[in-house]
Amino acid sequence: MTYKLACADVGVTCPFVAEGKTMDEMMEVAIKHVKAEHGYTDEQINDPETQKEIKAAVKKE
């Protein structure tokens, strides 16, 4: 199984898709990307509403 999270699925105009074999692996990739490319802070990423939105957008394939 692969976990995937696309920036576009959370309302960001960006073609990036984070992938990982586990949720944690995928989140690590996604967090590095949003910090480097979109300027998100740890505070923004760890906001409960943001976490809820992220989890709702994750796809399992």
C-alpha positions in Angstrom: 0.0 0.0 0.0 1.2 3.5 -0.8 0.0 6.7 0.9 -0.3 9.8 -1.2 -1.0 13.4 -0.6 -1.2 16.0 -3.4 -0.8 19.7 -2.7 -3.8 20.2 -5.1 -6.0 18.1 -2.8 -5.6 20.6 0.0 -6.2 23.6 -2.1 -2.6 24.6 -3.1 -1.9 25.2 -6.7 1.1 22.9 -7.1 1.7 19.6 -8.9 3.6 18.0 -6.1 2.5 14.6 -4.7 4.1 13.2 -1.5 4.2 9.4 -1.4 5.3 6.8 1.2 4.8 3.2 2.2 3.6 4.4 5.6 1.7 7.5 6.7 4.7 8.7 8.7 7.0 8.3 5.7 4.6 10.2 3.4 4.1 12.9 6.0 7.9 13.4 6.3 8.2 14.0 2.6 5.1 16.3 2.5 6.3 18.4 5.5 9.7 18.9 3.9 8.0 20.1 0.7 5.5 22.5 2.3 8.2 24.1 4.4 10.7 24.5 1.6 8.3 25.4 -1.3 5.3 27.0 0.4 6.8 28.5 3.5 4.7 26.7 6.0 5.9 26.8 9.7 5.7 23.9 12.2 2.9 25.9 13.9 0.8 26.0 10.8 1.5 22.3 10.0 0.6 21.2 13.5 -2.6 23.2 13.7 -5.5 20.8 14.5 -7.6 22.1 11.6 -4.7 21.7 9.2 -4.0 18.2 10.4 -7.7 17.3 9.9 -7.6 18.7 6.3 -4.4 16.8 5.6 -5.7 13.5 6.9 -8.9 13.9 4.9 -6.9 14.4 1.7 -4.6 11.4 2.0 -5.2 8.6 -0.4 -4.3 4.9 0.1 -3.5 2.9 -3.0 
